């Protein structure tokens, strides 16, 4: 396997996605698909979904590492975000 694939930023999204999907069944009824977007105009809902997809796709085009202080800070912030 190509080592650059292992440094793909999309891999950083996977743990957060697993936690999010794992807690899906525990959300209140107000967050169900039927209730959540009930009073939101279709155009606004479409824009929100487009930006949500972009937020998950953009990291795929970024590479990560741990060669300098900024990257190490990024790792720490990612870990803190997962814990919170």
Residue pairs with C-beta under 8 A, 6 or more apart in sequence:
4 63
7 63
7 64
7 65
8 59
8 60
8 62
8 63
8 64
9 59
9 60
9 61
9 62
9 63
9 64
10 59
10 60
12 59
12 64
12 78
13 56
13 59
15 82
16 81
16 82
17 56
19 82
29 35
30 36
37 45
40 48
64 71
64 74
64 75
65 71
66 72
66 75
